[in-house]
Amino acid sequence: MTNLKDRAARDAEIQLAAALPRRWQHVQAVALKAERLGSLVGPDADLLTAAAWLHDIGYAPSLAKTGLHALDGARWLAKQGYNMRLAALVAHHSCAQFEADERELGKVLEAEFPREVSATADALWYADMTTGPDGQELTVKDRLTEIRERYGPNDPVTRFWERAETTLFESVQRTELRLANQPM
C-alpha cells in the first residue's frame, strides 16, 4: 500500500515533470522544505508534505480548467479520492482566496473547500513562498518581487498580491516564530 506522501509525489511527477519542468523543480524543493518543517505540525507532517507535493498540480495542462490553479488542483485531488482536508490545503495555499476573488471565483472556492487556519496551512505557505521557481531559497519579499516581474504589472496574479501581501507575511511570520521556538 502506498503512503500519502509517496502517492502525492508520484501524482505530482506524472502531472508536472514532463509538461512543466520548471514548475516541477519548484514543487520538488517545496516538498523537501515541507518535509523539514514536519516537526512543527506533529501528526500533520505527512499531510503537510503531501500538500507540498500537490500544491501546484493544478498548473498541469491536462488539469487547468478555470485559470485558478489552486481550485483546479483541489478539484482534481477530490476526484482522485484524496481526502478533503488535503484538497482544501491545496485549494487555499499561499493566499489563493485573493487570486480567486480577482478571477471572480472566490465564492466558488469558499463553497467547495473550507479554508484552514493552522500551523499546517502556515507551513505550506511558508514552504511555497520561500522557494523560487527553480527551487532556490528566497525571502518572501524576493519571491514576491520575482512573481511580479515574471507576470508583469497587469496580470491578475500581480494584482492579487497587492491585496494579499499582508496576509502572506503574517502566515510566514507565524511559521518563523514556530521555528525559532522549536527546541534544538
C-alpha positions in Angstrom: 0.0 0.0 0.0 1.4 3.4 -1.0 1.5 6.0 1.7 0.1 9.5 1.2 3.4 11.3 0.6 4.6 8.7 -1.9 1.2 8.8 -3.8 1.3 12.6 -3.8 4.9 12.7 -5.1 4.1 10.2 -7.8 1.0 12.1 -9.0 2.8 15.4 -9.0 5.6 13.9 -11.0 3.2 12.4 -13.5 1.3 15.6 -14.0 4.2 18.1 -13.9 7.7 16.7 -14.6 7.4 16.4 -18.4 4.8 19.1 -19.1 6.2 21.8 -16.8 9.8 21.0 -15.8 10.5 24.4 -14.2 7.3 24.1 -12.1 8.4 20.6 -11.2 11.7 21.9 -9.9 9.8 24.3 -7.7 7.5 21.6 -6.4 10.3 19.3 -5.5 12.1 22.0 -3.5 8.8 23.0 -1.7 8.2 19.3 -0.8 11.7 18.9 0.6 11.3 22.1 2.7 7.9 20.9 3.9 9.5 17.6 4.9 12.0 19.6 7.1 9.1 21.6 8.6 7.2 18.5 9.6 8.2 18.7 13.3 6.3 22.0 13.5 3.0 20.3 12.7 3.4 17.0 14.6 0.9 14.4 13.4 0.2 16.5 10.3 3.8 16.1 9.0 2.8 13.6 6.2 -0.2 15.7 5.3 2.0 18.8 5.0 4.5 17.1 2.8 1.7 15.6 0.6 0.2 19.1 0.2 3.6 20.5 -0.8 4.0 17.9 -3.5 0.5 18.7 -4.8 0.2 22.4 -4.2 0.8 23.3 -7.9 -0.7 20.3 -9.6 -3.5 22.5 -11.0 -1.0 24.1 -13.3 -0.7 20.8 -15.3 -2.1 21.4 -18.8 -4.4 18.4 -18.5 -5.9 19.8 -15.3 -6.1 23.5 -15.9 -9.8 24.5 -16.4 -10.6 27.7 -14.5 -7.4 29.7 -14.7 -7.1 29.3 -10.9 -4.5 26.5 -10.4 -5.3 26.1 -6.7 -9.0 25.4 -7.5 -8.2 23.2 -10.5 -5.7 21.2 -8.4 -8.0 20.8 -5.4 -10.9 19.6 -7.6 -8.7 17.0 -9.3 -7.4 15.8 -5.9 -11.0 15.3 -4.7 -11.9 13.4 -7.8 -8.8 11.2 -7.3 -10.0 10.2 -3.8 -7.6 12.3 -1.8 -9.1 13.5 1.5 -10.9 16.8 1.6 -8.5 18.3 4.1 -5.6 17.8 1.7 -7.6 19.1 -1.2 -8.6 22.2 0.9 -5.0 22.9 1.9 -4.1 22.9 -1.8 -7.2 25.0 -2.7 -6.2 27.7 -0.3 -2.4 27.6 -0.4 -0.5 30.9 -0.5 -3.4 33.3 -0.4 -5.3 31.6 -3.2 -8.5 33.2 -1.9 -7.2 36.6 -3.0 -6.5 35.3 -6.5 -9.9 33.6 -6.6 -11.5 36.9 -5.8 -9.5 38.6 -8.5 -10.7 35.9 -11.0 -14.3 36.1 -9.7 -14.1 32.6 -8.3 -13.9 33.5 -4.7 -17.4 32.2 -3.8 -16.8 29.0 -5.7 -13.5 28.3 -3.9 -15.1 29.0 -0.5 -18.2 26.9 -1.2 -16.2 23.9 -2.4 -13.2 23.9 0.0 -13.1 25.2 3.6 -10.1 27.4 4.4 -8.0 26.1 7.2 -6.1 28.4 9.5 -3.5 26.3 11.2 0.2 25.7 11.7 0.0 23.2 8.8 -1.5 25.7 6.4 1.1 28.3 7.5 3.9 25.9 7.0 2.7 25.1 3.5 2.5 28.8 2.6 6.0 29.3 4.1 7.5 26.4 2.1 5.9 27.7 -1.1 6.7 31.4 -0.7 10.3 31.0 0.3 11.1 28.8 -2.7 11.7 30.3 -6.1 10.6 29.0 -9.4 13.8 27.0 -9.9 13.8 25.6 -6.4 16.1 28.2 -5.0 15.8 29.6 -1.5 14.3 33.1 -1.4 13.0 35.5 1.2 9.2 36.1 0.9 10.0 39.7 -0.3 12.3 38.4 -3.0 9.7 35.8 -4.0 7.0 38.4 -4.4 9.4 40.6 -6.4 10.2 37.6 -8.7 6.5 36.8 -9.2 5.6 40.4 -10.0 8.5 40.6 -12.6 7.5 37.3 -14.1 3.8 38.0 -14.5 4.0 41.8 -15.2 2.0 44.6 -13.7 -1.4 43.9 -15.3 -1.7 40.2 -14.6 -4.3 39.0 -12.1 -1.5 37.3 -10.2 0.4 40.6 -9.7 -2.8 42.4 -8.8 -3.9 39.9 -6.2 -0.6 40.0 -4.4 -1.1 43.7 -3.8 -4.1 42.8 -1.5 -2.7 39.5 -0.2 0.8 40.6 0.9 -0.1 41.4 4.5 -1.9 38.1 5.0 1.0 36.2 3.5 3.6 38.0 5.7 1.5 37.2 8.8 1.4 33.5 7.9 5.1 33.3 7.2 5.9 35.1 10.4 3.9 32.6 12.4 5.9 29.8 10.9 9.2 31.6 11.5 8.2 32.1 15.1 7.4 28.4 15.5 10.8 27.6 14.0 12.5 30.0 16.4 10.7 28.4 19.4 11.5 24.9 18.4 13.9 23.0 20.7 17.3 22.3 19.1 
